[in-house]
Amino acid sequence: MKQEWPDELMFLKNRKAPQKAFEASMIGKVCVITGATSGVGLEAAKSLASHGAQLVTISRNAQKAERVAQEIKGKSGVSIDSIIADFRDPDQVRQAAETIISRYPRIDVLINCAGLHSTTRTYTKDGFETVFCVNHLASFLLTCLLLDRLKESAPSRIIQVNSEGHRFNGLDPDDLDWRKRHYTGLRSYGASKTAQLLTVWEYDDLLRGTNVTINAMHPGDVKTNIGNNNGWLYRFFTHHVVGLFLKDPAISGTAIGYLASAPELSTISGRFFHLTNEEKPAAHALDRKLGKRIWAISLKLTGLA
């Protein structure tokens, strides 16, 4: 008799599961990607460009963005527009959205890849806990601001690059800035990714009947530069110990390309994928009552209420 894996442990099985191929053409498609100068975002940009997509990247570092643009253009010959914005600053996110809307009459795919992990509690100039701001509030704000253009461009897709790290939880709507609790990097990261997942379900409800889909995905256990902002001991352990067990981030780019293009996913929305395989998130990330509260809080914190 074949033994079934419990939902809570399916992510362990999916780590080694066969993945679906990225085969569809992206010629003529405009894809907006955040965090495209390294790691998962960079691999997504390379993968989509190799299939003919026109790229609009949003990055914090202008020099890195230009270097990446030249590299991808040299290999794929596609058009790349690099927009600079620091996701720690909501005003820069708004400016990036305004620039995109003014330049592009259509957006076919929005991919929110930018992410941060910090072992130390820090705050933005607006008083937001930095990881929560970068990982959740910034992507939430950008998505909201581009939503009308995505609707006008339908069929279109939104992909939130989330993480199995949401299973660490840590989300407390009464202490989102970690001023009342002991801060840990894993729980802070888990809180931000839980918040993002909870709002995916709310976005899905909002987008019903618009032919715009939204899904979240874990990009695989891959080598990236996330966490390089932390101390030398963290960096050493990540690169020389944990890194021995991590995979090439190219698999993330292929998976994102599949989710952005596969015809069989054209009407699939409000789901969580481990790379290309659908998976059930942790129970706390499926709490719709909490999700509606986080949605309202997110609107207020981003000035959209």
Summary of the structure (lengths in Angstrom):
residues: 305
radius of gyration: 18.1
end to end distance: 53.0
largest distance: 58.8
contacts: 1026
relative contact order: 0.16
helix: 48%
strand: 14%
